[in-house]
Amino acid sequence: MEKTYNPELIEQKYRDLWEQGDLFSSKANSASKDSYSIVLPPPNVTGSLHMGHAFQHTIMDVYTRYNRSKGKQTLWQPGTDHAGIATQMVVERQLGLENTSRHDLGREKFTEKIWDWKSKSGGTITSQMRRLGASVDWERERFTMDEPLSKAVQKVFIDLYNEGLIYRGKRLVNWDPVLLTAVSDLEVISTEEQGFLWHIRYQVAKSDEVLVVATTRPETMFGDTAVAIHPEDARYQHLIGKFISLPLSDRKIPIIADDYVDMEFGTGCVKITPAHDFNDYEIGQRHSLEIINILTDEASININAPDKYQGLDRFDARKEVVKDLESQNLIEKIDPHTLMVPRGDRTNSIIEPYMTDQWFVKVKPLAGPAIDAVKNGDIRFVPENWNKTYFNWMDNIEDWCISRQIWWGHRIPAWYDKEGKFYVANNLEEAQAQAGVGVDLEQDEDVLDTWFSSALWPFSTLGWPEKTPELSRFYPTSVLVTGFDIIFFWVARMIMFGLKFAKDVPFKDIYITGLIKDGNGQKMSKSKGNVLDPIDLIDGISLNDLLEKRTQGMMQPKLAEKIQKQTKKEFPDGIPAFGTDAIRFTFAALASFGRDIKFDLKRVEGYRNFCNKLWNASRFVLINLESKSINVNAVLSNQDKWILSRLQHTKIEVEKHLADYRLDLMSQTLYEFVWHDYCDWYLEFSKPLLENSKTKQGCEATLLKVLSETLILLHPVIPFITEEIFEQSQKLHTSSDEKLISQAFPEPEKALFNNEAESEVEWLKEFILGIRKIRGEMNISPGRPLQCFIKSFNSKDKDYIQNNKSIIFTLAKLDSIELIEANREEPESAITLVGEMKILIPLEGLIDKDAEKDRLNKEIDKLIKLKAQFSGKLNNKKFIIGAPEAVVKKEQDKLVTVDKALQDMESQLEKISLL
């Protein structure tokens, strides 16, 4: 083995070897009676690997590799989503640079351009997945626009239409006036912004009374078709059923009563604009109100408003309306107001609730079975608390708008005649047969919502509607690993469509992961300048490259300057290369059930150190076993029996945590076994054991067995380094070219559990640690041999000392051990206890008590000053309020560290003073 662990060389080697050897194939273990499958949530073809992807892909890969090693026929189904709007925008931007547009090209040539872009640039995320070690079956990679998947999409649409579950109608949708299409709720980001609340006087018809109505959007008043009050509001009971005169127009609208109105908010009077507000639309439906749309597709004022305002952009119209209301003394007051503003995630334009003709799925008939599937346990949410979120959404489900006014995607299979009558069919010929000979037909220009095709993903990727061997073998899939933000948009729809068309649930378990945030708990975003790229963590990145990456394309110089300053402070030397395994171990260790997950580079550094320790430990083992024939039947020492017993406990814990989806606890179990039990203790025990002819062969066999099985246990989490170490060990002792990825997961061996050996070695560890603690407290050199007296011992202590004398002498660095009777006077000694047994280390000649006390007093004085400094800072209210949370936390941590050091020093001083 190389002396130094170099992840870059190892990773490239095994990425190629695994794929070329077809070791990710779902055909492996085909004779097994058990199968295991996961579908990759298809990332956008335009995308690149972000931290959320890397986190979830690590989790999926752990389960894939684990189940493959359990002998199951295993499929991790890869693929990408065509990402309608996102992909169309990428290509349209490219056309813009060439001073042309999609309209110049026409639909057919434009979609050809997109396919061309996809073939050249659409593979970024899949190549990055390979970097992460994702063991998906690449031969089965799918794309939502592949012909077989497109046929499945078309069949589902037509079947739902024929059953009356898809219809075309005019309803309120989220409308992006820049993209000129309906968008889903997930593509709308609502954030707090500062605006105004205009209080407008509405004159009650045939009366001197005035109703004051507050609105944040005065320009929409031309679409008002009622003013609502609460039915129990005594102030306005006499006005219910009367009319008001709509300002700046010649219309009169009714005053209605509805429970939706909050009597306590504002004046208790609400303008109702059914065509431009989702809540108002519901009120309009309850009261059969007229629906008046006052906007064009581009969000300009249309012909349903007075002439003066027609053609104005919505925000220009707002200014004119406010000016005219003020001139007529119809504005009571204007208040600054904080409101939630919905913006398109692609265009940043303010989204309009907009009345338009669209295609919809009637969802309620599909929702019932999907609710039952979770209630009766056919599907399990992990953690279970997400059931509540799922039921809340499903119980209040609305019809789903599935049409989008763009060109890239699955075109709706409907054809129109000149009168606007439509015919849903597989192709033009079928539509023509429905319409009659000689009727001119044109296909619907719209495409389906991307989520429609994604809802078929678990079964369309397996060949549905054909009854393929893969469909019968791998459907339902075993688990879906995804985020909570798409439980409704994707998860629920997959359940509904899976039950409807594949006649079973799409997955047995749904593991909902937390959201990866930065070390301060902030959401990662370009505007915050805190985005981390997992590939940069693997390869490393210089400070200059990181600064350029974080501020590229940023139009706000002040924000760019702030981000540069923040980045220089956080990463003064850039980000070092950690390698893939360290990143994967970090993600696995962070995979708790928490909703928010703080990602701290110190954790990555810690797991990189773990990889180094594993490498060095393995190198030590293999060097000591080189050219040796291993005797697997050799007599074992208690230390051998102890580590083998601990290994069996570790196997059980690892599998339990995997079954419970607690990768954080699994990682902790593996870390503690390898770092502490194997490296810190057993490898140290092995040094004297290997020098003793009686224990040598047993130790050699144990070193190799524990290393080999530990590598298999670790492999699902850190596949690259474990595969390399395994290959090196194979070279030593076999001519086999077997790969670790193909090894069977080690089962617990009942015969190797050994409580007696565990008790004895725990005693031994306490003995050695007690002496090391005395050395530390008394400032005695680690290499200086010591005398040791034992007092208050029992027969078991005596046996343990005798059994482990050579190890105690070596690891505790002792000159002698002498057992003394209870009535014998003790020399002046430092004392530690193991149970009731006293370990005494005589101090004569070891330390100068007065010099040591002087040294400790000086250290204590320094620490007292530091404590006062940190306490003063943290008692300063201005600092606590004004400093960033992370800075305050850092100061608090410093105080805790200093306080502990002070307590330790004072304890040592007290002990020496008592000697």
HELIX and SHEET records of a PDB file:
HELIX    1   1 PRO A    7  GLN A   20  1                                  14    
HELIX    2   2 MET A   51  SER A   69  1                                  19    
HELIX    3   3 GLY A   84  LEU A   97  1                                  14    
HELIX    4   4 ARG A  102  LEU A  105  1                                   4    
HELIX    5   5 ARG A  107  SER A  121  1                                  15    
HELIX    6   6 THR A  124  LEU A  132  1                                   9    
HELIX    7   7 TRP A  138  ARG A  140  5                                   3    
HELIX    8   8 GLU A  147  ASN A  162  1                                  16    
HELIX    9   9 ASP A  185  GLU A  187  5                                   3    
HELIX   10  10 PRO A  218  GLY A  223  5                                   6    
HELIX   11  11 ALA A  234  LEU A  239  5                                   6    
HELIX   12  12 PHE A  278  HIS A  287  1                                  10    
HELIX   13  13 ASP A  307  TYR A  309  5                                   3    
HELIX   14  14 ARG A  314  SER A  327  1                                  14    
HELIX   15  15 LYS A  364  LYS A  375  1                                  12    
HELIX   16  16 TRP A  386  ASP A  395  1                                  10    
HELIX   17  17 LEU A  428  ALA A  435  1                                   8    
HELIX   18  18 THR A  450  SER A  454  1                                   5    
HELIX   19  19 TRP A  457  SER A  460  1                                   4    
HELIX   20  20 PRO A  469  PHE A  474  1                                   6    
HELIX   21  21 PHE A  484  ILE A  486  5                                   3    
HELIX   22  22 ILE A  487  ALA A  492  3                                   6    
HELIX   23  23 ARG A  493  PHE A  497  1                                   5    
HELIX   24  24 GLY A  498  ALA A  502  3                                   5    
HELIX   25  25 PRO A  534  ASP A  539  1                                   6    
HELIX   26  26 LEU A  543  THR A  551  1                                   9    
HELIX   27  27 PRO A  557  GLU A  570  1                                  14    
HELIX   28  28 THR A  580  LEU A  590  1                                  11    
HELIX   29  29 LEU A  601  LEU A  625  1                                  25    
HELIX   30  30 ASN A  638  ALA A  659  1                                  22    
HELIX   31  31 LEU A  663  GLU A  672  1                                  10    
HELIX   32  32 PHE A  673  TYR A  682  3                                  10    
HELIX   33  33 LEU A  683  GLU A  691  1                                   9    
HELIX   34  34 LYS A  696  LEU A  714  1                                  19    
HELIX   35  35 PRO A  719  HIS A  733  1                                  15    
HELIX   36  36 LEU A  740  SER A  742  5                                   3    
HELIX   37  37 LYS A  750  LEU A  752  5                                   3    
HELIX   38  38 ASN A  755  MET A  778  1                                  24    
HELIX   39  39 SER A  795  ASN A  803  1                                   9    
HELIX   40  40 LYS A  805  ALA A  812  1                                   8    
HELIX   41  41 LYS A  849  LEU A  874  1                                  26    
HELIX   42  42 LYS A  877  GLY A  882  1                                   6    
HELIX   43  43 GLU A  885  LEU A  914  1                                  30    
SHEET    1   A 2 SER A  35  VAL A  39  0                                        
SHEET    2   A 2 GLN A  73  GLN A  77  1                                        
SHEET    1   B 2 GLY A  79  THR A  80  0                                        
SHEET    2   B 2 ARG A 142  PHE A 143  1                                        
SHEET    1   C 4 THR A 181  VAL A 183  0                                        
SHEET    2   C 4 ILE A 166  ASP A 176 -1                                        
SHEET    3   C 4 GLU A 352  VAL A 361 -1                                        
SHEET    4   C 4 TRP A 400  CYS A 401 -1                                        
SHEET    1   D 6 VAL A 210  THR A 215  0                                        
SHEET    2   D 6 VAL A 188  VAL A 204 -1                                        
SHEET    3   D 6 PHE A 243  SER A 245 -1                                        
SHEET    4   D 6 LYS A 252  ALA A 257 -1                                        
SHEET    5   D 6 ALA A 226  ILE A 229  1                                        
SHEET    6   D 6 VAL A 270  ILE A 272 -1                                        
SHEET    1   E 3 VAL A 210  THR A 215  0                                        
SHEET    2   E 3 VAL A 188  VAL A 204 -1                                        
SHEET    3   E 3 ILE A 331  GLY A 344 -1                                        
SHEET    1   F 3 ARG A 380  VAL A 382  0                                        
SHEET    2   F 3 PHE A 507  THR A 513  1                                        
SHEET    3   F 3 THR A 477  GLY A 483  1                                        
SHEET    1   G 2 SER A 403  ARG A 404  0                                        
SHEET    2   G 2 VAL A 447  LEU A 448 -1                                        
SHEET    1   H 3 PHE A 422  VAL A 424  0                                        
SHEET    2   H 3 ALA A 414  TYR A 416 -1                                        
SHEET    3   H 3 GLU A 442  GLN A 443 -1                                        
SHEET    1   I 2 LEU A 515  LYS A 517  0                                        
SHEET    2   I 2 ASP A 596  LYS A 598  1                                        
SHEET    1   J 4 LEU A 814  LEU A 819  0                                        
SHEET    2   J 4 LEU A 786  LYS A 791  1                                        
SHEET    3   J 4 MET A 837  PRO A 842 -1                                        
SHEET    4   J 4 SER A 829  VAL A 834 -1                                        
END                                                                             
